[in-house]
Amino acid sequence: MNKKVLDSLKPELEKCKNDIVYFSRKYCKVEHPTKGIIPFDLYEFQEKSLIDIMKNDRNIILKARQMGISTLIAMRCIHMMLFDRNKNILVIAISEDVAKNLIMKVKLMYDNLPPFFKMMIPKKEDNKTSLVLKNGSRIKAKGSSPSAGRSEALSLLVIDECAFISDIEEIWTSAQATLSRGGSAILLSTPNGSSNLFHRIWMDAESGKNGFNFIKLPWYLHPDQDQAFRDRQTLELGEKKAAQEFDCDFASSGNSLIEQHILDAYKEVCKDPIETRYNNDFWIWEEANNKKNYIVSADVARGDGLDYSTMQILDVDNLKQVAEYKGQVDTKVFSNRLVSVSREYNNATLVIENNSLGWGVIQDVIDSGYNNLYYSKGSVNVIDDPFKSYKYDYTYTKDGMKPGFSMSHVTRELVIDKLALYFRNTDENGLYTTTPIINSVRLINELYSFIWDGKKTQAAKGYNDDLVIAMAIALYSRDFAVRVRGGGSDYKISMLNNFKSIRKTSYMEDEDPWKVKVGNNELFDLRSLL
């Protein structure tokens, strides 16, 4: 291209560089599913979003499906590559194939530019996962892996469907070194509950804590989508999936055991403790009352920093959380604290999970002379009776009782279902007339990330569920200790029907809600408990 022609193009090129919307409307084309290759005539919400993205180095986009946002990000990428030298763009997605989809959009835009653009800035390399221009700018696609963003001198990092990438914590951490040198980031996703990095960054962005610009794009911003469109999505996908795909609603998406709107309501009434002990590990909301009955439940941890030893203290009669402990201490210290707290709270029924570490704590509790320890029967087919105490010598007593709470594959399902029933308070038979009074924001925060992962209900990756498990054990053992002993078969039948209902409607939709897997994937039928 001769100098005269180049000089004549400079004003136009400068305008394209300074006005990405102008460049998009005049020169860029996209592929429409029915119309083929067409000009990229941005909708109003797309134009505003594109301008917003250009103004900010850190962007997080909560989006509905079918909004053209991936195409919008491709526009941002091709604009950077054309008008800036030596820019390095990395696109990460759930898989390399998904990441390549955005690269293909960039290539299509480049290939359909007017000839003078391609003459001035020709390609250097073009393959399935990358595009390199002769001005030194490049874009590359990668599937998710912990090292995906490591050792990359990045100008722009794009993470597509960020909320659904299992390795996102490691990816984001490994990318920080290069982004801290001045690189930009765009995180985009539909919602996937509230137990992932995308949700945390979004919440911090809304509260102004992290410097991210946040853009929310629900379905109704698109001029071609009306209520009839949204109603069709519900019919085709179901309400929960449609809410996830189109409403930009964290509360309706994801696989949390307890729905977010319920947890939000609990969080609103959480209280600061009236007293704290043990370096702020032990929170107290109500002092012990010698006229009341209490239950203390414990989940024992290694104390090595990976998880926590916890205890929950409940008023047995009104289900009020009166105190809570969460700390990282050795088992000897924890057992001493359990005995001290249990004695303080009117010689409370002390329930300790008898896992491998729990045995040591249980032995210490017995050696201390504490006489109100929860005992379980050896068979899951018999309802526990905690109000018996036997000296424990690591063997079953003659009537089959053993100290502590036995958390098996079967009882874990029942314990967690009990937790869900109480927090939802939806028993139509009136069995649960008392809603738990929860004071701890620590507990509610753990419940936000307590999810069904396709195999079992547990804390999402990178989160803890120690307080949740302790509370679930407290509610379960409280019910069996206080209520079931006096109830007949009608109570138990109704209770198990509720278990069946809660499992079927929450996270066991594709399986027989009466059955749980035990041992070598053998099925145990809950009806055998009747």
C-alpha positions as CSV (number, residue, x, y, z in Angstrom):
1,M,0.0,0.0,0.0
2,N,1.6,3.3,-1.1
3,K,2.1,6.3,1.2
4,K,-0.6,8.4,-0.5
5,V,-3.3,5.8,0.1
6,L,-2.1,5.2,3.6
7,D,-2.2,8.9,4.5
8,S,-5.7,9.1,3.2
9,L,-6.8,6.2,5.5
10,K,-5.2,7.6,8.6
11,P,-8.2,9.7,9.7
12,E,-10.5,6.7,9.3
13,L,-8.2,4.4,11.1
14,E,-7.9,6.8,13.9
15,K,-11.6,7.1,14.2
16,C,-12.0,3.3,14.3
17,K,-9.3,3.1,17.0
18,N,-11.0,5.7,19.2
19,D,-14.6,4.6,18.6
20,I,-15.1,0.8,18.9
21,V,-18.9,1.2,18.2
22,Y,-18.2,3.0,15.0
23,F,-15.7,0.4,13.9
24,S,-18.1,-2.4,14.8
25,R,-21.1,-1.0,12.9
26,K,-19.1,0.0,9.8
27,Y,-16.6,-2.8,9.3
28,C,-17.3,-5.9,11.4
29,K,-19.5,-8.8,10.4
30,V,-20.8,-11.7,12.4
31,E,-22.5,-15.1,11.6
32,H,-26.2,-15.2,12.2
33,P,-27.8,-18.7,12.6
34,T,-30.4,-18.2,9.8
35,K,-29.2,-15.1,7.9
36,G,-25.6,-16.0,7.4
37,I,-22.8,-13.4,7.5
38,I,-24.3,-10.0,8.4
39,P,-23.0,-6.6,9.6
40,F,-22.6,-6.4,13.4
41,D,-25.4,-3.9,14.1
42,L,-25.3,-3.7,17.8
43,Y,-28.4,-3.5,19.9
44,E,-28.6,-0.6,22.4
45,F,-27.6,-2.8,25.4
46,Q,-24.7,-4.3,23.5
47,E,-23.4,-0.8,22.6
48,K,-23.6,0.4,26.2
49,S,-21.8,-2.8,27.4
50,L,-19.1,-2.5,24.8
51,I,-18.4,1.1,25.8
52,D,-18.4,0.1,29.4
53,I,-15.9,-2.8,28.8
54,M,-13.6,-0.4,26.9
55,K,-13.5,2.0,29.9
56,N,-12.5,-0.6,32.5
57,D,-9.6,-2.9,32.8
58,R,-11.5,-5.4,35.1
59,N,-15.0,-6.5,33.9
60,I,-17.3,-9.1,35.2
61,I,-20.4,-9.9,33.1
62,L,-23.4,-11.8,34.5
63,K,-25.4,-12.7,31.4
64,A,-28.4,-14.6,30.0
65,R,-28.0,-16.9,27.1
66,Q,-28.6,-15.7,23.5
67,M,-27.5,-12.1,24.2
68,G,-24.6,-12.1,21.8
69,I,-22.1,-11.3,24.5
70,S,-19.4,-13.8,23.3
71,T,-19.6,-11.9,19.9
72,L,-19.2,-8.7,21.8
73,I,-16.1,-9.9,23.6
74,A,-14.7,-11.1,20.2
75,M,-15.2,-7.6,19.0
76,R,-13.2,-6.3,22.0
77,C,-10.4,-8.8,21.1
78,I,-10.2,-8.0,17.4
79,H,-10.1,-4.3,18.1
80,M,-7.2,-4.7,20.5
81,M,-5.3,-6.8,18.1
82,L,-5.7,-4.5,15.2
83,F,-5.0,-1.1,16.9
84,D,-2.4,-2.1,19.4
85,R,0.9,-3.8,18.8
86,N,2.2,-6.9,20.7
87,K,-1.0,-7.6,22.6
88,N,-1.4,-11.1,24.0
89,I,-5.0,-12.3,24.6
90,L,-5.8,-15.6,26.3
91,V,-9.3,-17.1,26.2
92,I,-10.1,-19.8,28.8
93,A,-13.3,-21.9,28.9
94,I,-14.6,-25.2,30.3
95,S,-12.9,-27.0,27.4
96,E,-10.6,-26.1,24.5
97,D,-13.5,-26.6,22.0
98,V,-15.6,-24.0,23.9
99,A,-12.7,-21.6,24.0
100,K,-12.1,-22.1,20.3
101,N,-15.7,-20.9,19.5
102,L,-14.7,-17.3,20.6
103,I,-11.5,-17.5,18.6
104,M,-13.6,-18.5,15.5
105,K,-15.7,-15.4,16.0
106,V,-12.5,-13.3,16.0
107,K,-11.2,-14.9,12.9
108,L,-14.5,-14.4,11.1
109,M,-14.5,-10.7,11.9
110,Y,-10.9,-10.4,10.7
111,D,-11.5,-12.4,7.5
112,N,-14.5,-10.2,6.6
113,L,-12.7,-6.9,7.1
114,P,-12.2,-4.6,4.0
115,P,-9.0,-5.5,2.1
116,F,-7.1,-2.4,3.3
117,F,-7.2,-3.6,6.9
118,K,-5.8,-7.0,6.0
119,M,-3.1,-5.4,3.8
120,M,-2.0,-3.1,6.6
121,I,-2.1,-5.7,9.3
122,P,-1.8,-9.2,7.7
123,K,-1.9,-12.5,9.4
124,K,1.2,-14.2,10.5
125,E,-0.2,-17.5,11.9
126,D,-3.7,-19.0,11.8
127,N,-4.7,-22.3,13.3
128,K,-7.5,-23.9,15.2
129,T,-6.6,-22.5,18.6
130,S,-4.9,-19.2,17.8
131,L,-4.5,-16.2,15.5
132,V,-1.3,-14.2,15.3
133,L,-1.0,-10.9,13.3
134,K,2.2,-9.4,11.9
135,N,2.0,-6.5,14.3
136,G,2.8,-8.9,17.1
137,S,-0.7,-9.2,18.6
138,R,-2.1,-12.7,19.2
139,I,-5.1,-14.5,20.6
140,K,-5.1,-18.1,21.9
141,A,-7.7,-20.6,23.2
142,K,-7.1,-22.9,26.2
143,G,-9.3,-25.4,28.1
144,S,-9.5,-25.1,31.8
145,S,-6.6,-26.5,33.9
146,P,-4.9,-25.2,37.1
147,S,-2.0,-23.9,35.0
148,A,-4.0,-22.4,32.2
149,G,-3.0,-18.8,32.9
150,R,0.4,-19.4,34.3
151,S,3.6,-17.9,32.8
152,E,1.6,-15.9,30.2
153,A,2.4,-12.2,29.8
154,L,-1.2,-11.3,29.3
155,S,-2.7,-8.1,27.9
156,L,-6.2,-9.5,28.2
157,L,-7.6,-12.6,29.9
158,V,-11.1,-13.7,29.0
159,I,-12.7,-16.5,31.0
160,D,-15.9,-17.7,29.4
161,E,-18.6,-19.4,31.6
162,C,-16.4,-18.7,34.6
163,A,-18.9,-20.0,37.1
164,F,-18.8,-23.5,35.7
165,I,-15.1,-24.1,35.6
166,S,-14.0,-26.5,38.3
167,D,-10.4,-25.3,38.4
168,I,-11.2,-21.6,38.4
169,E,-9.7,-20.9,41.8
170,E,-6.3,-22.2,40.6
171,I,-6.6,-20.5,37.2
172,W,-7.4,-17.1,38.7
173,T,-4.6,-17.4,41.2
174,S,-2.0,-18.4,38.6
175,A,-3.1,-15.5,36.3
176,Q,-2.6,-12.8,39.0
177,A,1.1,-12.5,38.5
178,T,0.7,-11.5,34.8
179,L,-2.4,-9.4,35.3
180,S,-0.8,-7.4,38.1
181,R,1.6,-6.0,35.5
182,G,-1.2,-4.1,33.8
183,G,-3.2,-6.8,32.0
184,S,-7.0,-6.6,31.7
185,A,-9.6,-9.3,32.5
186,I,-13.1,-10.1,31.4
187,L,-15.0,-12.7,33.3
188,L,-18.4,-13.7,31.9
189,S,-20.9,-16.3,32.8
190,T,-24.5,-17.3,33.4
191,P,-25.0,-17.9,37.1
192,N,-24.2,-21.2,38.8
193,G,-25.3,-20.6,42.4
194,S,-23.4,-18.8,45.1
195,S,-20.5,-21.2,45.9
196,N,-17.9,-20.2,43.3
197,L,-15.3,-17.6,42.5
198,F,-17.5,-15.9,39.9
199,H,-20.2,-15.2,42.5
200,R,-17.6,-13.9,45.1
201,I,-16.0,-11.6,42.6
202,W,-19.5,-10.3,41.5
203,M,-20.6,-9.7,45.1
204,D,-17.4,-7.9,45.9
205,A,-17.7,-5.8,42.7
206,E,-21.3,-4.8,43.7
207,S,-20.0,-3.7,47.1
208,G,-17.0,-1.8,45.6
209,K,-14.4,-4.0,47.2
210,N,-12.3,-5.3,44.3
211,G,-12.3,-2.6,41.5
212,F,-14.3,-4.8,39.0
213,N,-16.8,-3.1,36.8
214,F,-20.0,-5.3,36.8
215,I,-22.4,-5.6,34.0
216,K,-25.7,-7.5,34.4
217,L,-27.5,-8.6,31.2
218,P,-30.8,-10.5,31.8
219,W,-32.9,-11.8,28.9
220,Y,-35.4,-8.9,28.7
221,L,-32.8,-6.4,27.6
222,H,-32.8,-8.1,24.2
223,P,-35.4,-6.3,22.0
224,D,-36.3,-9.6,20.2
225,Q,-37.2,-11.4,23.4
226,D,-40.6,-10.9,25.1
227,Q,-42.4,-12.7,27.9
228,A,-43.7,-15.3,25.5
229,F,-40.0,-16.2,24.7
230,R,-39.2,-16.5,28.5
231,D,-42.3,-18.7,29.1
232,R,-41.2,-21.0,26.3
233,Q,-37.8,-21.4,28.0
234,T,-39.6,-22.6,31.2
235,L,-41.6,-25.1,29.3
236,E,-38.6,-26.4,27.5
237,L,-36.0,-26.3,30.3
238,G,-37.9,-26.3,33.5
239,E,-38.1,-23.3,35.9
240,K,-34.8,-23.8,37.6
241,K,-32.7,-24.3,34.5
242,A,-34.5,-21.5,32.7
243,A,-33.8,-19.1,35.7
244,Q,-30.2,-20.1,35.5
245,E,-29.9,-19.6,31.7
246,F,-31.9,-16.4,31.3
247,D,-32.7,-14.5,34.6
248,C,-29.2,-13.8,35.9
249,D,-30.4,-14.9,39.2
250,F,-27.8,-16.4,41.6
251,A,-30.6,-17.4,44.0
252,S,-32.4,-19.6,41.5
253,S,-29.4,-21.2,40.0
254,G,-26.9,-23.7,41.3
255,N,-27.2,-26.8,43.4
256,S,-27.3,-25.5,47.0
257,L,-29.0,-27.7,49.5
258,I,-30.9,-24.7,50.9
259,E,-32.3,-22.2,48.5
260,Q,-30.5,-18.8,48.6
261,H,-33.7,-16.8,49.4
262,I,-34.1,-18.9,52.5
263,L,-30.5,-18.3,53.6
264,D,-30.8,-14.6,52.8
265,A,-33.8,-14.4,55.2
266,Y,-31.8,-16.2,57.9
267,K,-28.8,-14.0,57.4
268,E,-30.9,-10.9,57.9
269,V,-31.6,-11.9,61.5
270,C,-28.2,-13.2,62.5
271,K,-26.7,-11.5,65.6
272,D,-23.4,-10.6,66.9
273,P,-22.4,-12.7,69.9
274,I,-22.8,-11.2,73.4
275,E,-19.5,-12.8,74.4
276,T,-16.6,-14.6,72.7
277,R,-13.9,-16.9,74.1
278,Y,-10.9,-18.9,72.9
279,N,-9.4,-16.2,70.7
280,N,-12.8,-15.4,69.2
281,D,-13.4,-19.1,68.2
282,F,-16.3,-19.6,70.6
283,W,-19.4,-17.3,70.1
284,I,-22.1,-17.0,72.7
285,W,-25.5,-15.6,72.2
286,E,-27.3,-16.8,75.3
287,E,-25.9,-17.8,78.7
288,A,-26.7,-21.2,80.1
289,N,-30.0,-21.5,82.0
290,N,-30.2,-24.3,84.6
291,K,-33.9,-24.7,83.8
292,K,-33.3,-25.6,80.1
293,N,-32.1,-28.7,78.3
294,Y,-29.2,-28.3,75.8
295,I,-27.5,-30.5,73.2
296,V,-23.9,-30.0,72.2
297,S,-22.8,-31.6,68.8
298,A,-19.3,-31.8,67.6
299,D,-17.5,-32.4,64.3
300,V,-13.8,-33.2,64.9
301,A,-11.0,-32.1,62.5
302,R,-7.3,-32.8,62.3
303,G,-6.4,-29.3,63.4
304,D,-3.8,-28.8,60.6
305,G,-5.3,-25.9,58.8
306,L,-7.4,-27.7,56.2
307,D,-10.6,-27.9,58.2
308,Y,-12.0,-27.0,61.6
309,S,-13.2,-28.7,64.8
310,T,-16.7,-27.3,65.5
311,M,-19.5,-27.5,68.0
312,Q,-23.1,-26.3,68.0
313,I,-25.0,-25.7,71.2
314,L,-28.9,-25.8,70.9
315,D,-31.7,-25.2,73.3
316,V,-33.5,-28.6,72.9
317,D,-37.0,-27.2,73.3
318,N,-37.1,-24.2,71.1
319,L,-34.2,-25.0,68.7
320,K,-32.4,-21.8,69.4
321,Q,-28.7,-21.7,68.6
322,V,-27.2,-20.4,71.9
323,A,-23.5,-20.8,71.2
324,E,-21.0,-22.0,68.5
325,Y,-17.4,-23.0,68.2
326,K,-15.1,-23.1,65.2
327,G,-11.4,-23.5,65.7
328,Q,-8.2,-25.3,64.7
329,V,-6.8,-27.0,67.8
330,D,-5.5,-30.5,68.6
331,T,-8.0,-33.1,69.7
332,K,-6.9,-33.0,73.4
333,V,-7.7,-29.3,73.6
334,F,-11.0,-29.7,71.7
335,S,-12.2,-32.5,74.0
336,N,-11.4,-30.4,77.1
337,R,-13.4,-27.5,75.6
338,L,-16.3,-29.8,74.7
339,V,-16.5,-31.1,78.3
340,S,-16.3,-27.6,79.7
341,V,-19.0,-26.2,77.5
342,S,-21.3,-29.2,78.0
343,R,-21.0,-28.9,81.8
344,E,-21.6,-25.2,81.6
345,Y,-24.8,-25.7,79.6
346,N,-26.6,-27.7,82.2
347,N,-24.8,-31.0,81.6
348,A,-25.9,-31.0,78.0
349,T,-26.3,-34.2,75.8
350,L,-22.9,-34.3,74.1
351,V,-22.9,-35.7,70.6
352,I,-19.5,-36.4,69.0
353,E,-19.2,-37.9,65.5
354,N,-17.2,-41.2,66.1
355,N,-15.0,-41.0,63.0
356,S,-11.3,-41.9,63.2
357,L,-10.4,-38.6,65.0
358,G,-13.6,-38.6,67.0
359,W,-12.6,-41.8,68.8
360,G,-9.7,-40.0,70.6
361,V,-12.0,-37.1,71.6
362,I,-14.7,-39.5,72.8
363,Q,-12.1,-41.4,74.9
364,D,-10.9,-38.2,76.5
365,V,-14.5,-37.2,77.3
366,I,-15.2,-40.5,78.9
367,D,-11.9,-40.4,80.9
368,S,-13.0,-36.9,82.2
369,G,-16.0,-38.5,83.8
370,Y,-18.6,-36.7,81.8
371,N,-21.7,-38.8,82.1
372,N,-24.1,-37.5,79.4
373,L,-22.5,-38.7,76.2
374,Y,-24.6,-39.7,73.2
375,Y,-24.5,-43.4,72.4
376,S,-25.5,-45.0,69.1
377,K,-26.8,-48.5,68.5
378,G,-24.8,-50.6,66.2
379,S,-27.5,-51.2,63.6
380,V,-28.8,-48.4,61.4
381,N,-32.2,-50.2,61.4
382,V,-32.8,-49.1,65.0
383,I,-33.5,-45.6,66.1
384,D,-30.7,-44.2,68.3
385,D,-31.2,-43.8,72.1
386,P,-28.6,-41.3,73.4
387,F,-29.6,-41.3,77.0
388,K,-27.5,-44.3,78.1
389,S,-23.9,-44.2,79.2
390,Y,-21.4,-47.1,79.3
391,K,-17.7,-47.1,80.0
392,Y,-16.1,-47.4,76.6
393,D,-13.1,-49.7,76.0
394,Y,-13.1,-49.7,72.1
395,T,-15.5,-52.7,71.9
396,Y,-19.2,-52.9,71.6
397,T,-21.1,-53.4,74.9
398,K,-23.3,-56.4,75.2
399,D,-26.4,-54.6,74.1
400,G,-24.8,-53.1,71.0
401,M,-24.4,-49.5,72.1
402,K,-21.3,-47.5,71.2
403,P,-20.3,-44.0,72.1
404,G,-20.7,-41.1,69.7
405,F,-22.7,-40.5,66.6
406,S,-22.1,-43.0,63.7
407,M,-22.0,-41.1,60.4
408,S,-22.4,-43.8,57.8
409,H,-23.5,-43.5,54.1
410,V,-27.1,-44.0,55.3
411,T,-27.1,-41.7,58.3
412,R,-25.3,-38.9,56.4
413,E,-28.2,-38.8,54.0
414,L,-30.7,-38.7,56.8
415,V,-28.8,-36.1,58.8
416,I,-28.5,-33.8,55.8
417,D,-32.2,-34.3,54.9
418,K,-33.1,-33.4,58.5
419,L,-31.2,-30.2,58.1
420,A,-33.0,-29.3,54.9
421,L,-36.4,-30.1,56.4
422,Y,-35.8,-27.8,59.4
423,F,-34.4,-24.9,57.4
424,R,-37.2,-25.0,54.9
425,N,-39.8,-25.6,57.6
426,T,-42.2,-27.1,55.0
427,D,-43.6,-30.0,56.8
428,E,-47.3,-30.0,55.8
429,N,-48.1,-32.5,58.6
430,G,-47.2,-29.9,61.3
431,L,-44.4,-32.0,62.7
432,Y,-41.9,-29.2,62.6
433,T,-43.6,-26.3,64.3
434,T,-40.4,-24.8,65.5
435,T,-38.1,-23.0,63.0
436,P,-34.4,-23.1,64.1
437,I,-33.3,-19.8,65.5
438,I,-29.9,-19.3,63.9
439,N,-27.7,-16.5,65.1
440,S,-24.4,-17.3,63.4
441,V,-23.4,-15.6,60.1
442,R,-20.5,-18.1,60.0
443,L,-23.0,-21.0,59.7
444,I,-25.2,-19.3,57.1
445,N,-22.1,-18.5,55.0
446,E,-21.1,-22.1,55.0
447,L,-24.6,-23.1,53.9
448,Y,-24.4,-20.9,50.8
449,S,-21.7,-23.2,49.5
450,F,-23.1,-26.5,50.7
451,I,-24.1,-28.1,47.4
452,W,-25.1,-31.2,45.7
453,D,-22.1,-32.0,43.4
454,G,-23.7,-34.9,41.5
455,K,-22.5,-37.5,44.0
456,K,-23.2,-36.2,47.4
457,T,-24.0,-33.0,49.3
458,Q,-20.9,-31.3,50.6
459,A,-19.0,-28.1,50.7
460,A,-18.0,-26.7,47.2
461,K,-14.4,-26.8,46.3
462,G,-12.4,-24.3,48.4
463,Y,-15.1,-24.0,51.1
464,N,-15.7,-25.6,54.5
465,D,-18.8,-27.3,55.9
466,D,-17.7,-28.1,59.4
467,L,-20.3,-25.9,61.1
468,V,-23.0,-27.2,58.8
469,I,-22.2,-30.9,59.7
470,A,-22.2,-30.1,63.4
471,M,-25.6,-28.3,63.1
472,A,-27.1,-31.2,61.0
473,I,-26.0,-33.7,63.6
474,A,-27.5,-31.5,66.4
475,L,-30.8,-31.3,64.7
476,Y,-30.9,-35.0,63.8
477,S,-29.9,-36.3,67.2
478,R,-32.1,-33.7,69.0
479,D,-35.1,-35.1,67.1
480,F,-34.3,-38.7,67.8
481,A,-33.4,-38.0,71.4
482,V,-36.3,-35.9,72.4
483,R,-39.2,-36.6,70.0
484,V,-38.9,-40.0,68.3
485,R,-38.6,-41.9,71.6
486,G,-42.1,-40.8,72.4
487,G,-43.5,-41.1,68.9
488,G,-45.1,-44.2,67.3
489,S,-44.9,-45.6,63.8
490,D,-47.1,-42.9,62.4
491,Y,-44.5,-40.3,63.3
492,K,-41.7,-42.3,61.7
493,I,-43.7,-43.0,58.6
494,S,-44.5,-39.3,58.2
495,M,-40.9,-38.4,58.9
496,L,-39.6,-40.7,56.2
497,N,-42.2,-39.5,53.7
498,N,-40.7,-36.1,54.3
499,F,-37.2,-37.4,53.7
500,K,-38.5,-38.9,50.5
501,S,-40.1,-35.6,49.4
502,I,-37.1,-33.5,50.2
503,R,-34.7,-35.8,48.4
504,K,-36.9,-36.0,45.3
505,T,-37.4,-32.2,45.0
506,S,-33.9,-31.0,45.8
507,Y,-30.9,-33.1,44.5
508,M,-32.0,-36.6,43.9
509,E,-34.4,-36.0,41.0
510,D,-33.1,-38.8,38.8
511,E,-32.9,-41.5,41.5
512,D,-35.2,-43.5,43.7
513,P,-35.7,-41.1,46.6
514,W,-36.2,-44.0,49.0
515,K,-32.8,-45.4,48.4
516,V,-29.2,-44.4,49.2
517,K,-25.9,-45.9,48.2
518,V,-23.8,-47.7,50.9
519,G,-20.7,-49.8,50.9
520,N,-19.8,-51.0,47.5
521,N,-22.5,-48.9,45.8
522,E,-25.2,-51.2,47.3
523,L,-28.6,-49.6,47.8
524,F,-30.1,-49.2,51.2
525,D,-33.9,-48.7,51.4
526,L,-34.9,-46.0,53.9
527,R,-38.3,-47.8,54.4
528,S,-36.4,-50.5,56.3
529,L,-36.1,-47.9,59.1
530,L,-39.9,-48.1,59.8
